[in-house]
Amino acid sequence: MKIEEVKSTVRTQRIAAHSHVKGLGLDEAGTALQSAAGLVGQKAAREAAGIVVDLIKSKKMAGRALLLAGPPGTGKTAIALAIAQELGNKVPFCPMVGSEVFSNEIKKTEVLMENFRRSIGLRIRETKEVYEGEVTELTPVETENPMGGYGKTISNVVVGLKTAKGTKQLKLDPSIFDALQKEKVEVGDVIYIEANSGAVKRQGRSDTFATEFDLETEEYVPLPKGDVHKKKEVIQDVTLHDLDVANARPQGGQDVLSMMGQLMKPKKTEITDKLRMEINKVVNKYIDQGIAELVPGVLFIDEIHMLDLETFTYLHKSLESPIAPIVIFATNRGRCVIRGTTDIVSPHGIPLDLLDRLLIIRTLLYSTSDMEQIIKLRAQTEGLQLEDPAFARLSEIGTNSTLRYAVQLLTPAHQMCKVNGRTQITKDDIEDVHSLFLDAKRSSKHLSEKNNKFML
């Protein structure tokens, strides 16, 4: 008798550098715990970030900016991501790197403005006439193709919807069947269909199927109350950039030339300031009427020293705009020349007039014990088992070189451990991979010693 294990239907996600970060790890008083929510150490920086989160939630941080400054590998990006986690998934978070602004297709200032607009959300509330319920039937009705041939075409689709109060059978247009397929609607899903536009929204799987049929599903929702046909308040979350793109798209006809023109239009296109101003007027009108609510998000610009003088000047205008997100910068530079100039030296490579506008949070180098805790956390996240001496040796290597290098040795050490037929990584495995790979300091020392052997 053959027995097969049923594999999980949940999509497996790649373990990234900061997959373990779930928040700032503060207690109710705002004091940082030594190790919590995926963050270790950096107590002062985390507590300062906690105050920033409170300011953002109370809407007192708009138009201001934050700078995370510290040596490489001291958790600046982790703290920025932790701030985003604390704010929740409804607040837009747009990460970018300073070097992204340098593009051949689009102006530097346009890239910055685009990311600013991505970081500002708009929550629109509308009362719509909808059909809502759990799908009990989903039957496409086929007829002969009017164009001839052996193929058949769908003339309509019959959908059965059930609520706590009753059931209704709907005969819908074939275009709605396409929308149902795009949303991957199946029997047992809770959906709503807008009566006017025919737009379909899948809300989740009905909780009556939670233990009976489905093994693992992303989200279970209760059976809707009331009638199938009702008036419902629909909340849509969009960003200002979504509105810009939707209005900038060419509205050509359905003929071949118009469609080809739309297809051949380059993906990276600049949106005019005039269009953005018109969209801002409409947004402000909706906010005044109470239809929409502005949700200022977070724009995180890593390696801020990569920006040049022109883009720094543009940031002043963007930060002072009445519609502006919360901006977080990060840099690992000390005093250096501002990019775009030849002789202007400034702290962190940022002009002094912009530095005056920033709240600066400093991150410090990790101690050996902090490094050991972080390495244990990463090993747990990646599902690796290490002996205690291996952890101690890795933290020692991290102190002498960098934390990033120590964490990067985990996966090669695990591979070495598997080759040797073991499940636990030992100190010998760490020593072996440490001798095979060089960190930046040892590589630099090797170059200085053998400089005459390399090409100039």
Buried (B, 14 or more C-beta within 10 A) or exposed (E): EEEEEEEEEEEEEEEEEBBBBBBBBBEEEBEBBEBBBBBBBBBEBBBBBBBBBEBBEEEEBBBBBBBBBBBEBBBBBBBBBBBBBBBEEEBBBBBBEBEBBEEEEBBBBBBBBBBBBBBBBBBBEEEBEBBBBBBBBBEBEEEEEEEEEEEEEBBBBBBBBBBEEEEBEBEBEBEBBEBBEEBEBBBBBBBBBBBEEEBBBBBBBBBBBEEEEBEEBEEBBEBBEBBBBBEBEBEEBBBBBBBBBEBBEEEEEEEEEEEEEEEEEEEEEBBEEEBBEEBBEEBBEBBEEEBBEBBBBBBBBBBBBBBBEEBBBBBEEBBEBEBBBBBBBBBBBEEBBBBEEEEEEBBBBBBEEBBEBBBBBBBBBBEEEBBBBBBBBBBEBBEBEBBEEBBBBBBBBBBEBBBEBBBBBBEBBBEBBEEEEBEEBBBBBBBBBBEEEBBEEBEEEEEEEEEEEEEE
